[in-house]
Amino acid sequence: MAEDWWIYRGTGVPHDGIARLPEAPAWRAFGEPGEAVQELPPEESGAVTARRLGRARQAAAHRADEREVQLVNLALHLRRPLLITGKPGVGKSTLAYAVAHELGLGPVLRWPVTSRSALRDGLYSYDAIGRLHEAGLRREAADRRPARHLRVDRESGEPGIGGFLRLGPLGTALLPWRRPRVLLIDEIDKSDLDLPNDLLNVFEEGEFEIPELVRLGPGEHTVGTADHGGTTVVRGGVVRCAQFPLVVLTSNGEREFPSALLRRCVRLEIQPPGAERLAAMVAAHLGEEAAAAGSTRALIAEFLRRQREEGAELANDQLLNALLMAGRGLVDGERGHDVLHDVLLRPLNES
């Protein structure tokens, strides 16, 4: 049963509950009164969502359990990051998309972390070489024709720097949106040792500087964002949020994090899904008819049995692959059954 203080309900049905989110506590309030804010960008196009494994349908079909709903709402009320741990394929990333879908918080900003990821990768990128190249082209063309196709700074006559700056997912999430964006920092346990600590100051301050713009003084510059085709105006080289984003960090539990990060996060451990949630996932990806088929229910039961009784580590996408191929006739013969179990449903903890 939904609690009165819940903003996110975990039903998958879009609503305007985010409008009821109380003001941030004083120690987590950002922005200034009367400061200009930005409206959320439109939802992603059908082509984009289709490329993302049916994220829109999956988000709509996701049904969070009570503990997940409780902790998502804690993160929203406290303006704190949500650190989600769990085995690969249990739906950690899906929860971020489900919250954005239900609360109408625009496209999810995703930052996939690798061992080479640094804080600046999430904040912004600057193409200095591209700017120098364009400046050279402009000088070469100056005596021949007006360089109308070039991006030019009105004061200096040099190519405008904003055209060569692009905010990353974290930087875009920290823009002064009217409502909080959802930022998914995926698989942070793959990062080097410094990144979790480097994130702390940004999470605490809700802002960051772009040194290349700060050096130019208090002017305004139009830069790109992580949203498809998006741009924004940065004033004085500082990006400062008006609403702290809902930051979802996912981890497969492969490493420990510094206590300084842990105490600033709401921590959620997601357990492997049961039959009901798996059926909803199948319906979202393969359709209601496929989810209701007896063969699907039998394969889901086998999937869960192998996890429970044999200790097999199996990811949800393995089940989807098996069901897809079963529907295309893979299990019509004995060899097909062997491929299904020995290849598509091979446990991740089996060498």
C-alpha positions as CSV (number, residue, x, y, z in Angstrom):
1,M,0.0,0.0,0.0
2,A,1.4,3.4,-1.0
3,E,2.5,5.6,1.9
4,D,1.5,9.3,2.0
5,W,5.1,10.5,1.7
6,W,5.8,8.4,-1.4
7,I,6.5,10.3,-4.6
8,Y,7.5,7.3,-6.7
9,R,4.9,4.5,-6.3
10,G,6.5,1.8,-8.5
11,T,3.4,1.2,-10.5
12,G,4.7,2.1,-13.9
13,V,1.8,4.4,-14.5
14,P,3.0,8.0,-15.3
15,H,1.8,10.7,-12.9
16,D,2.7,14.2,-11.7
17,G,3.7,13.1,-8.1
18,I,7.0,14.9,-8.4
19,A,5.1,18.2,-8.0
20,R,4.4,17.1,-4.4
21,L,8.1,16.6,-3.6
22,P,8.7,18.9,-0.5
23,E,11.5,21.4,-0.6
24,A,15.0,20.1,-0.1
25,P,16.4,20.1,3.5
26,A,18.5,23.2,4.1
27,W,21.7,21.3,3.9
28,R,20.8,19.9,0.5
29,A,19.2,23.0,-1.1
30,F,20.8,24.2,-4.3
31,G,20.3,27.2,-6.6
32,E,19.2,30.8,-5.7
33,P,15.7,32.2,-5.3
34,G,14.6,33.7,-8.6
35,E,17.4,32.0,-10.6
36,A,16.4,31.0,-14.1
37,V,15.6,27.3,-14.6
38,Q,15.3,25.1,-17.6
39,E,12.3,22.9,-18.6
40,L,13.0,19.2,-19.1
41,P,13.7,18.0,-22.6
42,P,11.2,15.9,-24.5
43,E,11.1,12.2,-24.2
44,E,13.5,10.3,-26.5
45,S,12.3,9.5,-30.0
46,G,11.0,6.0,-30.8
47,A,14.1,5.2,-32.8
48,V,16.3,6.0,-29.8
49,T,14.3,4.0,-27.3
50,A,14.1,1.0,-29.8
51,R,17.9,1.0,-29.9
52,R,18.0,0.8,-26.1
53,L,16.5,-2.6,-25.9
54,G,12.9,-1.4,-25.5
55,R,13.7,0.8,-22.5
56,A,10.4,2.6,-22.6
57,R,8.3,-0.6,-22.5
58,Q,10.6,-2.1,-20.0
59,A,10.3,0.9,-17.7
60,A,6.5,0.9,-18.0
61,A,6.4,-2.8,-17.1
62,H,8.8,-2.6,-14.2
63,R,7.1,-3.2,-10.8
64,A,9.3,-2.3,-7.9
65,D,8.9,-4.1,-4.6
66,E,8.1,-2.2,-1.5
67,R,11.7,-1.9,-0.3
68,E,12.8,-0.5,-3.7
69,V,10.0,2.1,-3.6
70,Q,10.9,3.1,0.0
71,L,14.6,3.7,-0.8
72,V,13.9,5.5,-4.1
73,N,11.7,7.9,-2.2
74,L,14.3,8.4,0.5
75,A,16.8,9.4,-2.2
76,L,14.3,11.8,-3.7
77,H,13.4,13.4,-0.3
78,L,17.0,13.6,1.0
79,R,18.5,14.6,-2.4
80,R,21.1,11.9,-2.1
81,P,22.5,9.4,-4.6
82,L,21.0,5.9,-4.7
83,L,23.7,3.2,-4.8
84,I,22.2,-0.1,-6.1
85,T,24.1,-3.3,-5.8
86,G,23.1,-6.7,-7.2
87,K,24.1,-9.5,-9.5
88,P,24.4,-8.7,-13.2
89,G,21.1,-8.7,-15.0
90,V,18.7,-8.3,-12.0
91,G,17.3,-4.9,-13.2
92,K,19.5,-2.4,-11.4
93,S,19.6,0.0,-14.4
94,T,16.0,-0.6,-15.2
95,L,14.9,1.0,-11.9
96,A,16.4,4.3,-13.1
97,Y,14.4,4.2,-16.3
98,A,11.3,3.2,-14.4
99,V,11.5,6.2,-12.0
100,A,12.1,8.6,-14.9
101,H,9.1,7.1,-16.8
102,E,6.7,7.2,-13.9
103,L,7.6,10.7,-12.7
104,G,8.0,12.3,-16.1
105,L,11.6,13.3,-15.6
106,G,12.7,13.3,-19.2
107,P,15.3,11.0,-20.9
108,V,17.6,9.2,-18.5
109,L,21.2,10.5,-18.7
110,R,23.5,7.5,-18.7
111,W,27.2,7.5,-18.0
112,P,28.6,4.0,-18.5
113,V,31.8,3.8,-16.4
114,T,35.0,1.9,-17.4
115,S,38.4,1.5,-15.8
116,R,39.5,4.6,-17.7
117,S,36.7,6.9,-16.7
118,A,37.6,10.1,-15.0
119,L,35.4,12.8,-13.4
120,R,35.9,15.2,-16.3
121,D,34.4,12.6,-18.7
122,G,31.1,12.9,-16.8
123,L,31.2,16.6,-16.5
124,Y,32.3,18.0,-20.0
125,S,34.6,17.6,-22.9
126,Y,36.5,20.3,-24.8
127,D,37.7,19.8,-28.4
128,A,40.7,22.2,-28.3
129,I,42.2,20.7,-31.5
130,G,39.0,21.2,-33.3
131,R,38.9,24.9,-32.3
132,L,42.4,25.5,-33.4
133,H,41.7,23.8,-36.7
134,E,38.6,26.0,-37.3
135,A,40.6,29.1,-36.4
136,G,43.2,28.2,-39.0
137,L,40.4,27.7,-41.6
138,R,39.0,31.1,-40.8
139,R,42.3,32.8,-41.2
140,E,42.9,31.1,-44.5
141,A,39.5,32.2,-45.8
142,A,39.6,35.8,-44.4
143,D,41.1,37.3,-47.6
144,R,38.9,35.3,-50.0
145,R,35.3,35.3,-48.7
146,P,33.3,35.8,-45.4
147,A,33.6,32.7,-43.3
148,R,29.8,32.5,-42.6
149,H,29.9,28.8,-41.9
150,L,32.3,29.1,-39.0
151,R,31.4,29.6,-35.4
152,V,32.9,32.9,-34.4
153,D,33.3,34.7,-31.1
154,R,31.8,38.2,-31.6
155,E,34.4,40.0,-29.4
156,S,37.6,38.3,-30.3
157,G,36.9,37.3,-33.9
158,E,38.1,33.8,-33.1
159,P,35.9,30.7,-33.3
160,G,33.5,30.7,-30.4
161,I,34.6,28.3,-27.7
162,G,31.1,27.2,-26.8
163,G,30.8,25.3,-30.1
164,F,33.6,23.0,-29.0
165,L,32.4,22.3,-25.4
166,R,29.9,19.6,-24.6
167,L,28.5,18.7,-21.2
168,G,28.7,15.1,-20.2
169,P,25.9,13.1,-18.6
170,L,26.8,14.3,-15.0
171,G,27.3,17.9,-16.2
172,T,24.0,17.9,-18.0
173,A,22.2,16.5,-14.9
174,L,23.6,19.4,-12.9
175,L,22.1,22.1,-15.1
176,P,19.4,24.2,-13.4
177,W,16.4,22.0,-14.4
178,R,13.0,22.9,-13.0
179,R,12.6,19.3,-12.0
180,P,15.4,16.8,-11.1
181,R,16.9,14.8,-14.0
182,V,17.7,11.1,-13.6
183,L,21.4,10.3,-13.9
184,L,22.4,6.6,-14.3
185,I,26.1,6.1,-13.4
186,D,26.3,2.5,-14.6
187,E,28.7,-0.1,-13.1
188,I,30.7,2.3,-11.0
189,D,32.6,-0.6,-9.5
190,K,34.5,-0.8,-12.8
191,S,36.1,2.6,-12.2
192,D,39.6,3.2,-10.9
193,L,40.1,3.9,-7.2
194,D,39.9,7.7,-7.5
195,L,36.6,8.2,-9.3
196,P,34.2,7.5,-6.3
197,N,36.2,10.0,-4.1
198,D,36.3,12.5,-7.0
199,L,32.5,12.5,-7.2
200,L,32.0,13.5,-3.6
201,N,32.7,17.2,-4.0
202,V,30.3,17.5,-7.0
203,F,27.6,15.6,-5.1
204,E,28.0,17.9,-2.1
205,E,28.2,21.2,-3.9
206,G,25.8,20.5,-6.8
207,E,28.0,22.6,-9.1
208,F,31.3,22.6,-11.0
209,E,33.4,25.0,-13.0
210,I,34.6,24.8,-16.6
211,P,38.1,26.3,-16.5
212,E,38.1,27.1,-20.2
213,L,35.1,29.4,-19.7
214,V,36.0,30.8,-16.3
215,R,39.2,32.2,-17.8
216,L,37.0,34.2,-20.3
217,G,35.2,36.1,-17.5
218,P,31.5,36.5,-16.6
219,G,30.1,36.2,-20.1
220,E,27.6,33.7,-21.5
221,H,28.4,30.8,-23.8
222,T,26.2,28.3,-25.6
223,V,27.5,24.8,-25.2
224,G,26.2,21.3,-26.2
225,T,24.6,18.9,-23.7
226,A,24.4,15.1,-23.4
227,D,20.8,15.3,-24.6
228,H,20.4,14.5,-28.3
229,G,20.9,17.8,-30.2
230,G,20.6,19.8,-26.9
231,T,22.3,23.1,-26.0
232,T,22.4,25.3,-23.0
233,V,23.8,28.6,-21.9
234,V,26.6,28.6,-19.3
235,R,27.2,31.8,-17.4
236,G,30.5,32.7,-15.9
237,G,31.8,29.2,-16.6
238,V,29.8,27.7,-13.7
239,V,27.2,25.0,-14.0
240,R,25.0,24.9,-10.9
241,C,21.9,22.8,-10.3
242,A,18.6,24.1,-9.1
243,Q,17.3,20.6,-8.2
244,F,19.8,17.9,-7.2
245,P,19.3,15.1,-9.7
246,L,18.3,11.6,-8.8
247,V,21.7,9.9,-9.2
248,V,21.5,6.2,-9.5
249,L,24.9,4.4,-9.2
250,T,24.9,0.7,-10.0
251,S,27.4,-1.9,-8.9
252,N,27.7,-5.6,-9.4
253,G,29.3,-5.8,-5.9
254,E,32.8,-6.5,-7.2
255,R,34.5,-4.0,-5.0
256,E,34.2,-2.0,-1.8
257,F,33.6,1.7,-1.9
258,P,35.1,4.4,0.5
259,S,33.0,5.1,3.6
260,A,32.8,8.8,2.6
261,L,30.8,7.8,-0.5
262,L,28.7,5.2,1.3
263,R,27.5,7.6,4.0
264,R,26.3,10.0,1.4
265,C,24.3,7.4,-0.5
266,V,21.0,5.6,0.1
267,R,22.0,2.0,-0.4
268,L,19.8,-0.6,-2.0
269,E,20.6,-4.2,-2.7
270,I,18.4,-5.8,-5.4
271,Q,17.7,-9.5,-5.1
272,P,17.1,-11.7,-8.2
273,P,13.6,-11.3,-9.5
274,G,10.8,-13.8,-8.9
275,A,8.4,-15.4,-11.4
276,E,6.0,-12.4,-11.4
277,R,8.6,-9.8,-12.2
278,L,10.3,-12.0,-14.8
279,A,6.9,-12.5,-16.5
280,A,6.4,-8.7,-16.6
281,M,9.9,-8.3,-18.1
282,V,9.1,-10.9,-20.8
283,A,5.8,-9.1,-21.6
284,A,7.6,-5.8,-21.9
285,H,10.1,-7.2,-24.4
286,L,8.3,-10.1,-26.2
287,G,4.7,-9.2,-25.8
288,E,1.8,-10.3,-23.5
289,E,1.1,-13.4,-25.7
290,A,4.6,-14.7,-25.3
291,A,4.5,-14.0,-21.6
292,A,1.3,-16.0,-21.1
293,A,2.5,-19.1,-23.1
294,G,2.9,-22.3,-21.1
295,S,6.4,-22.8,-22.5
296,T,7.4,-19.4,-21.2
297,R,6.1,-20.2,-17.7
298,A,8.0,-23.5,-17.8
299,L,11.2,-21.9,-18.9
300,I,10.9,-19.2,-16.2
301,A,10.3,-21.9,-13.6
302,E,13.4,-23.8,-14.8
303,F,15.4,-20.5,-14.8
304,L,14.4,-19.9,-11.1
305,R,15.0,-23.5,-10.1
306,R,18.6,-23.5,-11.4
307,Q,19.3,-20.2,-9.5
308,R,17.8,-21.5,-6.3
309,E,18.9,-25.1,-6.2
310,E,22.0,-25.2,-8.3
311,G,23.4,-21.7,-7.4
312,A,23.6,-20.8,-11.0
313,E,24.3,-17.1,-11.8
314,L,21.9,-16.3,-14.6
315,A,21.1,-12.9,-15.9
316,N,17.7,-11.7,-17.0
317,D,18.8,-11.1,-20.6
318,Q,19.9,-14.7,-20.9
319,L,16.3,-15.7,-20.2
320,L,15.0,-13.2,-22.8
321,N,17.5,-14.6,-25.4
322,A,16.4,-18.2,-24.6
323,L,12.7,-17.3,-24.9
324,L,13.2,-15.4,-28.1
325,M,14.9,-18.4,-29.7
326,A,12.5,-20.9,-28.3
327,G,9.7,-18.9,-30.0
328,R,11.6,-19.2,-33.3
329,G,11.8,-23.0,-33.0
330,L,15.1,-23.6,-31.3
331,V,13.7,-26.2,-28.9
332,D,11.9,-28.2,-31.6
333,G,14.7,-30.8,-31.6
334,E,17.0,-32.4,-29.0
335,R,20.0,-30.4,-30.2
336,G,18.0,-27.2,-29.8
337,H,17.4,-28.1,-26.1
338,D,21.1,-28.6,-25.6
339,V,21.9,-25.2,-27.2
340,L,19.3,-23.6,-25.1
341,H,20.6,-24.9,-21.8
342,D,24.3,-25.2,-22.5
343,V,24.8,-21.9,-24.4
344,L,22.0,-19.5,-23.8
345,L,21.4,-20.4,-20.2
346,R,25.0,-21.3,-19.3
347,P,25.7,-19.9,-15.8
348,L,27.9,-16.9,-15.5
349,N,29.8,-18.5,-12.7
350,E,30.6,-21.6,-14.8
351,S,34.1,-21.5,-16.4
